[in-house]
Amino acid sequence: MKPIRMIAALMLGLAVSACGTVETATRNAPLETPEMAPSPVSYNVEAVRVSVPKSLKVSEANRYYPGGDIVWREDPVGDRHAQVKAIVEAGLSEGISAMDPGAVPVVMDVEVTRFHALTEKARYTIGGVHAIQFKMQLRNPETGQAYGEPHLVKADFKAFGGARAIEAERNGLTQKRRITEHLAKVIQTELTSPDGYKAANNGLMGAINQL
């Protein structure tokens, strides 16, 4: 069962047990009979809590495919965990703020498991894939009760390289801007689609970035 559908079923059960009903946003069809499958739940995300564990290994090696869990170069050398946390928070918050508030209040816990942008060498030559992955968990804001199981989101997407990357930077479309905009779209899909976000097949470079 898909994560959103699992959460919908859980919330439906809670609503029935409490002898109450939950109004859903107009974009969701109402439940007319108990036999019908639950509609997608419309969420009102009250807070996004992002964590980037210190156990994630940072690589500063300027290679095409460096090892490590975090590869990030557009900010000055410093606390890469904090820098990644700020980027992920910005992207998710941007996506959520652009959505109409839903009926079910939740807080969202996000744990980053991988953040692979491009090194300088890859950025200005062959390009590659932004391999960005995180675990997502929705909770009741008042009780902290988890809705469903933690869900791994693979938000990988193709990165610019060579002349295209240089031209994008001239137009203000940096890696940070592209990643932020991409994460905004990813979280909107995760919150509205029963199947969640599905990353495109990025070929050999995508497979290498998973190593």
C-alpha positions in Angstrom: 0.0 0.0 0.0 1.4 3.4 -0.9 2.4 5.8 1.9 -0.3 8.5 1.3 -3.0 5.8 1.0 -1.7 4.1 4.2 -1.9 7.4 6.0 -5.4 8.1 4.6 -6.6 4.7 5.8 -5.1 5.3 9.3 -6.7 8.7 9.6 -10.0 7.3 8.4 -9.9 4.7 11.1 -9.1 7.3 13.8 -11.9 9.5 12.6 -14.4 6.6 12.8 -13.2 5.5 16.2 -13.7 9.0 17.5 -17.2 9.2 16.0 -16.2 12.4 14.2 -15.8 13.5 10.6 -13.0 15.4 8.9 -13.8 17.9 6.2 -11.5 17.6 3.2 -10.4 20.3 0.7 -12.6 20.6 -2.4 -9.9 18.9 -4.5 -10.6 15.6 -2.8 -13.7 13.5 -3.4 -15.8 12.8 -0.2 -16.3 9.3 1.1 -19.9 8.3 0.3 -19.9 4.8 1.7 -17.8 2.9 4.2 -16.9 0.4 1.4 -15.1 3.0 -0.7 -11.3 3.3 -0.7 -10.2 6.3 1.3 -9.6 9.5 -0.6 -6.2 11.2 -0.5 -5.9 13.3 2.6 -5.5 17.0 2.3 -2.8 18.2 4.7 -2.2 21.4 6.6 1.6 21.2 7.3 2.1 23.4 10.4 5.8 22.9 10.7 8.7 21.3 8.8 11.5 19.9 11.0 14.6 18.9 9.1 17.6 17.0 10.5 20.9 16.3 8.9 22.7 13.6 11.1 26.3 14.3 11.8 26.9 10.7 10.9 26.6 11.6 7.3 30.1 11.8 5.8 31.1 15.0 4.0 33.4 14.9 1.0 35.4 17.9 -0.2 37.3 15.9 -2.8 37.2 17.6 -6.2 36.5 14.5 -8.3 33.9 13.5 -10.8 32.3 11.0 -8.4 33.5 11.6 -4.8 32.5 9.3 -2.0 30.6 10.4 1.1 27.0 11.3 1.8 27.2 15.1 1.4 28.8 16.9 -1.5 28.1 20.6 -1.6 30.2 23.4 -2.9 28.2 26.6 -3.6 28.5 27.9 0.0 31.9 28.8 1.5 33.7 26.0 3.3 32.1 25.5 6.6 29.4 23.4 8.3 28.1 21.4 5.4 25.4 19.7 7.5 24.0 23.1 8.5 24.2 24.4 4.9 22.3 21.3 3.6 19.7 21.6 6.3 19.0 25.2 5.3 18.6 24.3 1.6 16.3 21.4 2.3 14.2 23.5 4.7 13.9 26.3 2.2 12.8 23.9 -0.6 10.2 22.1 1.4 8.8 25.3 3.0 8.6 26.9 -0.5 6.6 24.0 -1.8 4.3 23.8 1.1 3.6 27.5 1.3 2.4 27.5 -2.3 -0.3 24.9 -1.5 -3.8 25.6 -0.3 -4.0 24.5 3.4 -5.7 21.2 3.8 -8.0 19.8 6.4 -5.7 17.6 8.5 -3.0 19.4 10.5 0.4 17.7 10.6 4.0 18.4 11.3 6.6 17.0 9.0 9.8 15.4 10.2 12.5 15.0 7.5 15.8 13.3 7.9 18.3 13.8 5.1 20.1 10.6 4.2 22.0 11.8 1.1 22.8 15.2 -0.5 25.0 14.8 -3.5 25.3 18.0 -5.6 28.2 18.4 -8.1 31.9 19.0 -7.5 33.6 21.8 -9.4 35.2 19.2 -11.8 31.8 17.6 -12.7 29.9 20.9 -12.7 32.1 22.5 -15.4 32.6 19.4 -17.6 30.3 16.4 -17.8 27.5 17.4 -15.4 25.8 14.6 -13.5 22.9 14.0 -11.1 21.8 15.8 -7.9 21.2 12.8 -5.7 19.0 14.1 -2.9 17.2 11.7 -0.6 15.4 11.9 2.7 13.1 10.1 5.1 9.7 11.7 5.7 7.3 11.2 8.6 4.0 13.0 9.2 2.8 13.4 12.8 -0.1 14.7 14.8 1.0 18.3 16.0 -0.6 17.8 19.4 0.2 14.2 20.3 3.3 13.5 18.1 1.6 10.3 16.9 3.1 9.1 13.7 0.8 8.7 10.7 2.1 5.5 8.9 5.7 4.4 8.6 8.7 6.6 7.7 8.9 7.0 3.9 12.1 7.3 1.9 11.9 10.0 -0.8 14.4 9.8 -3.7 14.4 13.3 -5.1 17.2 12.8 -7.6 17.3 14.9 -10.8 19.7 15.7 -13.6 22.3 18.4 -13.0 23.6 20.9 -15.6 27.2 20.6 -16.7 29.7 22.5 -18.9 28.5 25.4 -21.0 24.9 24.8 -19.9 25.9 25.2 -16.2 27.8 28.4 -16.9 24.9 29.9 -18.8 22.5 28.9 -16.0 24.7 30.6 -13.4 24.8 33.8 -15.5 21.0 33.8 -15.4 21.0 33.3 -11.6 20.0 29.6 -11.9 22.6 28.2 -9.5 22.6 24.6 -8.1 21.1 25.9 -4.9 18.2 27.6 -6.8 17.5 24.5 -8.9 17.6 22.2 -5.9 15.3 24.5 -3.9 12.8 24.7 -6.7 13.0 20.9 -7.3 12.4 20.1 -3.7 9.4 22.4 -3.7 7.8 20.3 -6.5 8.8 17.0 -4.9 7.0 17.7 -1.6 3.9 19.0 -3.4 3.7 15.6 -5.2 4.4 13.7 -2.0 1.5 15.4 -0.2 -1.0 15.1 -3.0 -0.3 11.9 -5.0 -1.1 8.4 -3.7 2.0 7.2 -5.4 4.3 9.9 -4.2 7.2 11.4 -6.1 9.0 9.1 -8.6 12.4 10.2 -9.7 13.3 10.0 -13.4 15.8 7.4 -14.6 19.0 9.3 -14.8 21.0 6.5 -16.4 24.6 5.5 -15.6 25.4 8.8 -13.7 22.4 8.3 -11.5 23.5 4.7 -10.7 27.0 5.9 -9.9 25.7 8.6 -7.6 23.9 5.9 -5.6 27.2 4.3 -4.7 
